[in-house]
Amino acid sequence: MGLFERAPQLDALAEAIARGTTTGGSASGSVVTITGDAGAGKTSLITAAIAAVPDGVRVLRAACDPLSTPRPLGPVRDVQADLGEPAEADTLLGAEARFAAQVSTAPTVLVIDDAQWIDAASVEVLRFLVRRIEALPVVLVLAHRDVPLGHALLALLGDVARMDSATRVAAPPLSVDAVRELLGDRGSDAEHVRALTGGNPFFVAEIARNPGEQLPPTVRDAVIASTTGLDAVEREALQLIATAPDAFDDRLLPFAGPGAPGGGIDVPTLRRLEATGLLVRTPHGIAFRHELARLAVVASTEPGVEALLHRRVLDAWERVGGADDAVLTHHAAAAGDAERTLRYAVRAADDATRTGSHTEAVAFLTLALERLDGDTADRARLLERLSTEQYMVSRLPASLASIDAALRIRERLGDHDGLSTAHDRRAVVEYYSARRREAEHHADAAADEQAGAAARASAQATRAYLAYRRHDLATARRIVDAQRDSSPVDAVALRLSITEAAASLVDGDTTARALLRQHASAALDRSLDEIGTTAYSNLSALDIEHRRLSDAEAVLAESIPLTVDRDIPVCHQWQTGMRARLHLLRGRWAASAEDAASVLDSGWAPLAAVWPHIVSALLGLRRGDDPRLVDTHVAAAAELAERLDESLVTLAVLSLRAERSWVTGDLDPTLAAAGDALDAAAAIPGTQWARGDLLVWLSRLGLADAATHDTLPEPYRFELAGWHADAAQAWRDLGAPFDAAMAAVHSTDAATAAAGLSSLDALDVAASAARARRMLTERGIRSLPARPRTATLANPSGLTNRQLDVARLVARGLTNAELAQQLYISPKTADHHVSAVLSKLGLSSRRDIVRDAVSLGLE
């Protein structure tokens, strides 16, 4: 059956393939997405396009399986198998780079069909490829149906949507004329068939293949009409093949056929099945030519028979060997075999965890638990594993429910080791849920003297970390010292060392920065991924808190990609929230808002949402956004601060309230508690920057006496002493332009204050600038700069994260070709990015970026 009404789509696909696979070094790889409903002809369109691919261009094709839980790295492993390359068996780490290298050794068209069934690990591998594809001789063709919010595929589609070179192809329903042509002699029925089928090409084709039949009202009836000539044995063989969502492996044919156990599907039967037109031969076995046809055959299976068919296929797989555990789990569950579902689901979960497919691991473990009855130690262990995986993907309420169920079982069994382990896990999840009181309770309970040494050591490491996060350094160090020579587990020793180094950094010992990096590397080398990225998270947070902004930027540039590669969403969101704060301090409003929104929109760990709420409130306040939205973020930040009870966050929220009071002129009544909070924080190490920020804002409101504060950092000490120009210069030296402008605006020197107002205008913070202008006018200063229609000074406030990457490379003197190589994009795309950066910075040439790199914070 030929293609109908697909010429424009075929031309677009062929053009993208030709452009991306041209030999001779001029190829510019790209992505083509093909969307359409089931039966819309996406696969036929791809087949027609790759049939015209010239010699020398390789075609790699894989399809995602409609398993209830997808195979981790399923399409990636299938492509690697076609290439004769070993599959990545152990971990997602490094799989992205290896896969990109494997598929780009020659001009290649890489087809991923039915991507609506893709697994999360494959998405990350393809995202890695997509970010570099413009520099590779590869065209990725991605065919998929619409997917719901929250689907793993959306992250990949979002990356593609931001590509200038991507091609988007839709497969719309057929028109009445196309239906008439497809029906041939029955063309007079075209309008009725078009109304009946909605123009779905597959459905129309099935009707056309059965011209002597009444018009079937459903796809199922149209497909079943193709099987009317089969006898009972042949129909059973067809139903048996339909149990395999991907393809029925040829190795199963001798063992899984109709009749007695071990009976096969013979060649004459296969030939009669082929004559139905429903089946096709694939490299992986016999498959239905369309998923709709397979589902129609499955739906026609008699009640109770489908489970028997799956059991027969499962038996055959166990006899043959070599099946993926996800496939075995699919057949075992459909067969209603609880024992084998449990066995294979646990093994499939192990594989999913190794490959970084934590979402799939959750699904497999959930399936396994449904087949495991009784309050046994085995069930408790599975619940603890499930809780850990749910925590990794930031399903924290579900993680808490799982570990709570495990705790109840351990209590009934009187298992002290198990209780300690469960309480320890509960403590971690509670903390990431921003519930400190509950976290400390469970950490204390985990340190049960009746538990084994390993369990107690882990609990003590958790207690030390929780104390450090509250800046209770004395308690943290006391626990670390007590455990120093008694921690039998390498992971626990590393956790204790990270806490010890972080405590030293809080105290101002900057040599601890190198120690934290060393501990992070040591943990990652041992595949202790969560521990390693936690070290980076604390290093970046402390660097930002102490205004080592360039250092923090370098750490986050290294660590955020690691959280993606190691598939640790909890740490990824925390570090992205930290980067939002860093961008805010450096005056990069667009990038800051982008990061804050990405955390808050994901609905992930409450702990990670603290700074994004503060950042979002400050951005809205300074720019003059809807006050109700600002108030919402202030309230959310205040609630999280109360739950965390950590001085740094408490002071930050009070500073936010004070700045809001300054901008709006309405004094926040909660600032009455600011004095007590400052007194309490004075005895807590590492709070000097947070105390200074709050004191300065209170001073600007007339709520604190300007005085010398020797323990505060220079910029705050200078302003409180009345040395506003010095304070502004100190902030500029640190790379914090908004703080510099605010310090200058409050100067008693008219010229300094006017210069500060000009800086605020240039930073595009309309509400803050308007408030400053009113304040200076009330003070009688007449020589104020006019309100600008647009910002006239170069600043990076409008640059996105991607544009900041480009600007940094331009500041280093890289050409477009060198920039393209660094960012894995085409020189043309690099040129577009550079033009956008120059426009947003208000600069005329690349030389201007190089010249102003330090003042722009791009060094």
N, C-alpha and C positions, 0 to 999 in steps of 0.2 A: 504494500500500500504506500503510495507516494505521499510527499508532504503537501499540505494544502494551506494556502494563505500564510506561508512562513518565509517568503522570499526576503522581506526586510530584515527579519531576525537572522536568517541564514547568512545574509550579506554582512551584517554587523559582526556576527561571530567569526566568519571567515576573515574579515578585515583585521580583527583583533589578533587572531592566530597568526596571520601573515606578518603583522607589525611586530609581534613579540618573538617570533622564531626565525626572523631573517638571518641567514648565515652571513659571515663576513664581518662580524663584530658590531653591526649597526642595530642589533635587536634591542628593543626596549620592552621588557616583560610587562605583563599587565594581568588583570583579573576580569573575567566575564561572569556575571551572575545571571542565571536563567531561572525565572520564577514562573510559576503556574500551578494550577490545581492538579490533583492526581488525574492522569489521563489526558493532560493538555498537550502532550507531544514533546516534552522537554528532552527525553532520551532519544527520540527519533531525530530531533533537530541536531543534537550533538553527533549522532551517528552519521548523519548526512554531511556535517561540517568536517569531521575528521577523515571521512572517506576521500576528501579532496586535499588532504595535507600532502605536501610534496615529499619526495624522497629526501632523506637526511633529517627529517623532523620526527622525533620519537613521540609516540602516543602512549601515555600511561593512564589507565582507567581503573577506578575503584568505586564501589558503591557502599553506602552505609546500610547496615542491616536493621530491619524493623524488629529487633529483639526487644523484649520488655525492658531490659537493661542492656545498653549497647556494649559491645566488646571494647575494652580500653585500647586505644590506638588502632582500632579495627581497620579503617581505610589506609592508614599509614603503613601498617604491617603488610597489607595486601599489595601495595605499591612496591614495598621493599622486596616482597617475594617475587613479583614480576621482574624486578631488576636483578634477581639472584643475590640480593644483599641479605645479610642476617638481620632479623627483626630485633628491635630494641626490647630486650626481655626484662630488664631489671628496673629501670627508672626512667622518668621523663627527662631527667637531667642530661643535657647534651643531645637529646633526641632531635630537637628542633634544628640545631646546626648540622647534624649528620644528615637529616632528611633533606634539608635545603641543598646541601652539597651533592647528595645522591641524584636528585632530580634535575640538577642544573649542569651536569657534565656534558650535555648535548642539548641543542634546541629541542624543547619538549612542550607538548600539550598535556597538561595534567588535569584529568577529569575526575571530579568527585561528585557522584550522582546521589540523589536522595539524601542530601545533606540535612534534611529535617530530622534524621535519625542519628546524627553524628554524636560522638562522645566528647566530653570536655577536654580530654588530653589531646585528641586529634585537633580540636579547635586551636589549642595553644601552639601546636606544631605548625599549623597552617597560618596562624597569625604571624609567627616568626618569619615564615616564607613571604607572606604578603608585604611585610614591612621592608623587605629587601628585593622584591620581585622586579622593580623597575631597572635594577642593575643586572638582572639575570636573563638568560634566553629561555624564559619559562612563561607560558600562559596558563593560568589556573582557571579552569572552567568549573563553576560551582552551581549545580542545579538543585533547587529546593522548593518546597511548598512554603506557604506562610507559616511562621512559627509564633507561639505565644510569648508574652512578656516573661522574662526570666529564663528563656531557653539559652543553652550554651552557645548556640550558633550566632546569637545577636552580637556578641562581642566581636566576632570575625566580620560580620556584616557591617558593623560600625566602622571598623578599620577600612573596609573596602569603600564605604560611603565617603570617606575623607580623601580618597585618591582621585586626583585629576584624570588619571589615565584609565580608570575603570570603565567597563562597558556594562550597561544594564539592559538585559533583554527580557521582555515579558512574552509569554505564550498565551494570547487571549483566546476566547472561545471562537469557534468557526462561525462564519456568517451563513445565512440561508443558502447563498449561491455555492459556497464551498460544500455544504452538506448535500446539496442537489448533485454536484459533480461526483461526490464520493459515493452516493447511493446509486448512480448510474441509471439503470432501467426503472428504478423506483423513485426517480427524482420528483415525481408528482407529490410524494409524501414529505418533501423537504421541510416545509414550514412546520408540519406536525412533529417530525423527528427533531428539528431544531428546538422546538418548544419543550419536547419531552426530555431531551438530553442536555439542554442548556448549551449546545454547541461543543460538548466535550468530545474531542477527536476519538478517544478510545471507545467511548460508548457508541458513537456514530459508526465507527468501523466494525464493531461487533454486530450491529444491526445489518450493515451492508454485507457481512460475511454469511448471514443467514437469511437470504432473500425470500425463502418460502415460508418463513415463520411470521406469526402475528407480531406486531411491534411490542417488544417486551417492556414492561414498565420500570424495570430496574436493571442495573449493570449485572447483577447476579443472574437474572433470567437470560440476559444476552449471552453471558459466558456459558451457562449450563446448556444453552441450545447447541453449543459446539461439541458437547459430549454425548449427545443423544445416541450416537452409533456405537458407544462403548458398552461392553458387557460388564458384569458385576466385578470380575477380577480386575479388569482394566480401570474401572472407575476407582476401585480401592487403591490401585497403584498410583493413580493421579492424586488422590487424596493424601497418600503417603508422601509423595513429592511435595505437596502443598504444606506439609508440616515444617519445612525448612524455609525460614523467612529470606535467607540469602540465596542459597543454591543447594540442591541435593547432591552431596558428594558422590562421585562415581564409585568410590570404594565401598559404599554402602549397598550398592545394587545387588550383589550376590547374597546379602544377608537380611535385608529388610523388606523383602517383597511380600505380596499377599500369600495366604495359605499357612502352612506349618511354620513354626519358628525356625529361622535360618533359611527359609525359602527366599529366592531372589526374584528380581524383576528381569525377565528374559528379553532378548532382542526383539522378537515379534511384538511383544507388548509395548516396548519403547517406540517401535515404528508406528503402531496404531495411535499411541498418545501423541506422537509428533504430528500426525495427520490432522489433529484437532486444531492446529495452529496456535495453541496456547503456550507451548513450551519452546525454549531456545537453549542452545548449547553455549555455556560460558566457560572460561578457564577454570572455574571452581566447581563445575558440575552442571546439572540440569536445573534450569530455573524457569519460572513463568515469565513470559515476555512483558508482563506488567503486574504490579502489585495488586491492582484491582482484580485481575483475573485470579490470582492466588487466593485472595480473601473471599472471592465468590465461591471457589471450590471448597475452602475451609467451611464456609457458612452452609454449604450443602451437605456436609458430613452428618450422618445420623447421630442423635443424642447418645453419648457414652462411647462412641466409636473413636472420636478424636483423641481421647486420652490413651486408648489402646494403641493407636497409631504412633503417638509420641513415645510410648513405652517401647514399641518395637524399634523405632529409630535409635532410642537411647541404648537399648541392648546391642544394636549393631555397632554403634560408636564405641561402646566398651570392648567389643570384640576386635574391632579394627584398630582402635587407638588413634591418638593424634589430634583429637578435637579440642577446640578452645573451651576452657571451663565455662565461659559465658554461654556458649552454644549448648553445652551439656546441662547447664542450669535451666536454660529455656525449655528443653525437652523434658527434664525431670519435673519441673513445676507444672507444665501442661499435662504431664502424665499423672499428676497427683501423687507422685512418689516422694513422700516427706523425707525419708532417710537419705535418698540420693540428692534431693534438692538441697538439703542441709549441707551435705558433703561438698557438692560442687559450688554452691553459693559461697561458702567460706573460702574455698580455693580461688574462686573468681574475685572475691574481695581482696585477697592477698595480692593477686596480680594487679588489681586496680590501684591499690595503695602503692605498690612498687613503681607503677608507671605515672603516679601523680594524678590519677583519675579519682579524686576523693568523692566526687558526686556519685560516681558509679559504685564506689566502695560502700557508700551509705545505702544505696539501693540493694546491693547484694546482701549486706549484713541484715538489713530489714527483712529481706526475703528469708534468710536463714533462720532468723529469730521466730518468724511465723511458723516454722516447722519444728521448733524445739520447745517441747512442753516441760513443765515442772520448774520449780525453783532450785536449779542445780548450779554447781560451780561453773559448768560449761556455759550455761545461759548467762551467768554474771560476767564471765570473761567476754562473751560476745557483746553484751550490753556496754561494757567498758570500752571495747574496741569501737563500737558504733558511736559512743559519746565522743571519743577522740576524733573520729572522722567527721562527725557533725560539727564539732568545734573548728576543725580545720577549714570547713566551708562556711563557717560563721552562721550555722543554724543553732544559735545558742540556746533558745528555749527547748528545742528538741534534744540538744546535748544534755541539758540539765535533767530533762525527764528520763533519759536513758541512764545516766549515772545514778539518779535517785532510785530507779528500779534495781540497779545493780547493788546499791547500798542496802536496800531492804533484804535482798537475797543473802548478802554476806552477813548481815546481822542475824538472820534466822539460822544460818549455818554455823555461826560462831567463828567465822574465819577472820582472825585478827590481821593477817597479812593482806587479805583481800579488802578488808574494811579500810585499812590504811591507804591502800592504793586508790580505792574509790573516793575516799574523802579528799585525797591529794588532787585527783582529777577534778573533783567538784570545786575545790578552792580556786583552781586556775580558771575554770569556766565562769564562776561567780565574779571573779575580778574583771574578766573581759566583758562581763555584763554590767560593769560599773557598780557592783555591790560589795564594797570593801568589808563591811561588818560580817556578812555571810562568808566571804572568802577567808577571812581570818579565823572564823569559827571552825570551818572545815580543815584549814591547815593545821590548827591546834589539835583537832581530833585525829588527824592523820599521824601525828607524832606519838602514837600510842606505844607505850613501853613494851606491850605484849607482842607487837609486830616484829617482823624480822628486820635485820640491820639495813638491808637495801631499801625496804619500804620506808623505814624511819628516816634514813638519810635523804631520800627524795622529799619527804614532808618537811624536813628542816630546811632544805634548799628553797622550798616554796615560801616558808615562813620568813627566811632571810630576804627574799626578793620583795615580798609584800612590805616588810619593814623599810627596806631601801626606797621603794617607790613613795613612801610617806616621808622620806628623808629622816627617818629614825635610824641614823647611821650607827649609833651605839648598839642598838639591838641587832641590826644586820651583821655588824662585825663580830659581836659576841657569838652569834650562831655560827658564822663562818669559821671562827677560830675553834669552836668546839667540835666542828665536823672535819677540820682540816686533815687529820690523820685517820679518820674513821669512815670515810666514804668509799664503799666497796665498788661503786659503779662509776665508770668513766664519765657518763653523762652528768651525774650528780656533781662530780668534781668540777666539771666545766661550768655548770650553772653557778656553783659557789664562787668560782674564780671571776665570773662575769659580774656577779653582784659586788664582790670585793673591789674590782677595778672601777665599776660605776660609782661606788661610794667614794672612792678616792677622787674621782673626777668631780663629783659634787663639791668636795672640799677644796677644789681648786688645783689639784695635782694634775696638770695637763699631760704628764708622762703616761698617765693611765689611758689616754686615747690610743696609744700604740698597743697597750695591753689588750684593750677591748677588741681592736682589729685582729690581733693574734688569736684571741680566744674565738672570735667569730670564724676565722679561717680554720682553726682546729676542729671546731664543731662541724662545719660544712664538709671538711675532708672526711669526717666519720659518718657522713649522711645524717647528722643530728641537725636537720634543717631548721626546725623551729627554734632550737637553742641558738644556732648561729645567727639567724635573722633577728632574734631578740636582742643580741648584743649590738647589732647595727641600729636597731630601733632606739635603744637607750643612748647610744653614742650620738646619734643625730639629734635626739630630743635635747640632750644636755648641751650640745654645741649651739643649738638655736637659743636655748634659754640664756646661755652665757654670751650670746651675740657673736659667736665665732661663725659668722654667716658663710664665709667662703669655705671654711672647713666642713660645715654642715652640708653645703651644696655638693661638695665632692663625695661625701659619704652617701648621700641619698642617690646621687647619680650611679653609684656602684651597687647600692643595696636594693633599690626598688626593682630593677630588672631581676635581681636574684629572687625576690619574693614571687615574681611571675614564673621564672624558670623552675623554682622548687614547688610551685603551686601551694603557697601558704597565704590564702586570702586575708586572714586575720592580720598578719604582719604587713601585708601589702596595703591594707586600708589604713593601718596606724601610721605607716611611713608616708603615705599620700597625704594624710591629715597634717603631718609634721611639715611636709613640703608646702602645703597651703599656708601655714603660719610663716614659713621662711619667705615665701613670695610676698606675703603681706608686709613683712618688715622691710623688704627690699623695694616696695612700691610697685610690685607687678600685679596689678589688680585683676587683670583678665586671667592670668595663670593661677592666681590664688583662688579666684571664684571657681575656675574649672576644677581644681583639685578638691575644694571643699564640697562642691556639688556632687562630684563623683562618689565621695564617701557617703554623704547624706542620702543621696538617691538610691544607693545600694541597700540601705536598711540593714547594715551589717552590725558588727559589735558596738555596743554603746560606748565602750572605752575609747574606740577610735573616733567617735563622733564629737568628743568634747571640744577639741580645737576647731574642727570645721564649723561648729555652731558659733563659737566666739568669732572666728574669722568672718563668717557670713554676716553676723550682726555688725561688726566693725565696717565691713565693706559697704553694707547698706546704709549705715549711719553716715559715713563720710561722703558718700555719693548722693545722699538725699533720696534713697528709695522709700517705698511705702513703710511708714513707721510701724504698721501692724506686723509686717514681716520681720522687721528688726526686733520687735518685742517678742515675737515667737521664738526667735533664735536666742535671745537673752534668757527667756524663761527656761528653754531646754538646757542651755549651758548651766544655769543656776541649779537646776534639779540634779544634773549629773555631778556638779561640784559638791553638792550636799551629800550625795550617795558615796562619792569617792573619799571625801574628807581628807584631801591632800592640799597642803598649804599653797603650793604653786597655782593650782587651779582655782582655789578660793580667792586668792589675791587677783588673779587674772579676770575673774568675773566681776569683782569689785571695781577694778580699773575700767572694765567695759561699761559698767553702770555710771562711773564718774565721767567718762568721755561722753556718754549719751547725755548726761546732765549738762555738760558744757555746751554741746551742740544745740540742744533743744531749749536750754534755759530753765528746765523743770528739774528741780533737785530730787533725786531718787531717795526715798526715805530709808532704804536699806543701807545707805552709806553711813548711817549712824553707828553701824557695827564695824566700820572700817578701822577705827582706832584699836579696838580689841583684837581684830585680825592681825594688824601690824605688830602689836605687842607680842602676840603669840608667835608670829613668824620670826621675830627678832632672835628667838632662841633656837631656831631651826636652821641648820646649815644649808647653803645653796639657794637661799631665798632673796639674796640681795638685789637681783635685777627685778624680780617681781615686786619687792617692797619699794624699790625706787620708782617704778612705774606708777604705782598707786599713790605714793607720796606726792609725786609731781602733779598728777591729775587733781588730787585733793587741794594742793597749793593753788592751782589755776582756778579752782572753785572758791578759794578763800576759806577752805576748811582745814588747812594745815599751815602752821607757821613756816615761812621760809627760813631755813637754818642750815647750818653745816651738819652733814651726816657723813662722818668719816668712813663708815663701813659700806657706803653705797658706791656703785661704779661711777666713774668720772662724769658721764653725761648728766646723770641725775644730780650728782653732788654739785656740779657747776651751776645748773639751773636753780637749784634750791638756794645756792649762795648768791644768786643774782647775776651770774656770769653767762648770760644767754648766748652771746656770740661764741664763746668757748664751747658751750654745750652743743650748739648747732654744728660747729666744726668737728667735735668729737663724734657726733652721730654721722656726719658725712664720711668721716674716716672709717667708721664701722660699716658703711654701706646701707644706712637706714634713712632715706630721704624724707619720709613723712615726719619722723621724729625730729629730724634736723629743722624742718620748716616750722613745726610747732614750737620748738625751743626758741627759734628766732622771733616768731610772732609775739611771744610774750615778753620780749625785751623792752626795757624802758627807753632804749635808743631808737628814735624814729626811723633812721635809715635801716637798722638791723631788722626792725619789725616789718618795714615795707618790703625788704628783700625776702623775708619769710613768707609774706603774703603772696609775692610773685611766685615763689616756689610752690605754694599750695595751689595756686591757679594752674601752674604748669603740670602739676600732678593729677589734675582732673578729679578733684574731690570737692564738688560744688558746695555741699552742705558745710563742710569744715571751713572752706574758704569764705563762704558768706558769713558764717559766725565770726571768723577772725576779722573780716572787714568791718562788721558792726562794732566789734570790740574796739578796734583801733580808731574808728570814727568817734565813738563815745569818749575815747581818751583825748580827742582833739587833734589827732594827727591828720593833717590835710593832704600831704603829698603821697597819696596812695596810688598804686598802679590801677589803671582802668580794668574793669572786668573784661577778660578776653572772650571773644566769641568762640575760639578754639584754643587748645593748648599750643603755645608757641615755642616751648623749649623741648628738646629731645628728652624723652623718658620712656622707659619700657613698660608703662602701666597697661598698655593694650595688647601686649604680646602674649600669645598662647604658649603652652609648654613647648610645642613643636617649633614655633617661631623663635623662642628663646634658645633652643638648641642651635638653630641656624645662625642666630646673631652671635652666639659665642664662637662658632667656627669662623665666621666672617671676621670677628675681632682678632682672631689668631692669624689672619692673613690668608686663609684658604681660598683658592679659586673655586668657581662653580663645579668644575670637574672633580676637584679634591673633596669639596663639600658633598657632592653626590656620592662619591665612594664611601665617605665616612657614614652617611645616613642611609645608604643603600637605596638611593632614588636616582632618577634619571637627571642629567644635567639640565634638561628643560624644566623639570619640576623644581630643581634647586634654584634656577633663575627666578621662577614664580615666587618661591618663598623669600628670596632676597629682596625682590621688589616690594613684597608685602611688608617686610620688616622695615625697609627704608621709609615706606609711606607712613607706617604707624609711629616710627621714631621721629618723623619730621625732618629726616636727613636727606641729603642729595646724592651721596656716594658712599661706597664701601669704605673709602679712606676716612670718612667722618666717623664711622662705627669704630674703626681701629683707634682713631684719635681719642674718642670719648669713652672707650671701653671701661675705664675705671669708674668714671662718674655714672655710667649706665649700669654698673654692677655686673659687667660681663667678663671681668678679668678671671 
